[in-house]
Amino acid sequence: MRERPGVAFGRRGISDVVGYVLVFSLVVSVVGVVSVAGFSSLDGVRDAEQANNAERAFDVLADNMRDVHAKGAPSRATEISLSEASLRTTGTVTMNVTARNTTTDENFTIEKRAQPLVWAGNEDTELVYSLGATIRQEPDGGVVIEGMPSRYDTDRTVIRLVQARADSKQYAGSTYRVRAVRSSTNVLLSEDTDKYDELWVNVTSPRADTWRQHLERYPDTDCSVVTLPGDTIKTVTCEFSDRESVYVTLTRIDVSIEG
């Protein structure tokens, strides 16, 4: 039996409506996926640019700190923008230097604590100025952008300790001025001969693995990361072999941060 024209037309109408709904739903879904991906991509670009800007600011900070601890400048100031980021001086890093004569058992040792300046942005990226070095720390690892102002050559090892001291605080949401004032500089060890046949450097820090990667690149150096008894923070311990002469200096820098 032939269908009545009205029935066929109705079925075609329903089919067209269903097709339209399906196409519309597909378009909306695609637009939604593209929008989410686009916003995610933009957020990633923004976060990367934010971290790169902070790294440039810390390059300037490191240069200014170098003027203070190495070039005799009494003070320097650096401006750092903290839009959607923070700056803190709430942690501590400990560095221990030990030199030993294994024949006479004569030894030299010094241990100092310093407060790192830590910039924290989105995605857990951190820029850190610690012990005279600049570090970029990511969730999957870190890199020392600029090392400590020290030499670890086998013929002459010069360890320059930069001890920054500041009030334990956290800052956010504005532009701040980091002011560094040289407090004192002292020569702690000056040994021209091969008096000490063992030299150890230990750094206790939340970024111990990054310190290890940096320090073990020097010749005749063996580093490992351990957790010492009673500590919750890791320590990188490095042995520097066959050093003919050892020098150790300490510069104390008082740091203040103003909005």
C-alpha positions, 0 to 999 in steps of 0.5 A: 500500500502506498503511503499517504503524502502527509505521512512521508513528509512528516517522517522526512521532517522528523529525520531532518530535525534529528539530523540538525540536532546531531550536527548542532551537537557535534559542532558544539562539542568541537567548539567546546574541545577547541575552546578548552584546548585553546585556553589551556594552551594560552595558560601554558604560554602565559605561565612560561612567559611569567617564569621567563620574566622571573628568570630575567629578574633573577639574572639582574638580582644575581648581578647585583648580588655579585657587585656586593659579594665580589666587587666591593659594592656596599649595597644594591637593589633589585625590583621584582614584579610578583603579579600572580606569583610570590617571593619568600625567604622562609626556608634555610639552606645549610652548607658544610665545608670540611678539609682533612689531612688523613695522615695527621688527622688535622682538619678544618670545618665550617657550617653556615646557614643561609636563607634562599630567595624563592620566587614561586609562580604557576605550575610549581615553577621556582626561581631560587637565589641560594648561596650565591647560585641561581636555580630554576626548579620545575616539578620534574627537575631543576637546573643551576642557571648560574653557579656559586662564585667558586672554583673547584679546580684540582690545582686551586679550589676557592669556595666563596660562601655567600650567606644571605640573611633576611626576615622570614616572610612571604610577599605577593601581588605587587612589585617589590624591591630586594635590597642587599647590604654587605655586612662583612667579608672574611677569609676563613681558610688560606692554604697554599700547599697540599696540607689537606688531602680530603675536601668535602662539601655538603649542601642540605636543601630541598633542591639537593638533587639539583645541587648534585647535578651541578657539583658533580660536573667538576673534575675528580668529584664524587657526589651522592644524595642522602638523608642524614639522621634526624633530618627530613631534608636531603643532603648532597655530599661531595668529595673533591679529590686531589686538591692542591690548595684550598681557600674559603671565604665568607660574605654575609649579606643582609637582605630586606624586601620592601613593597 
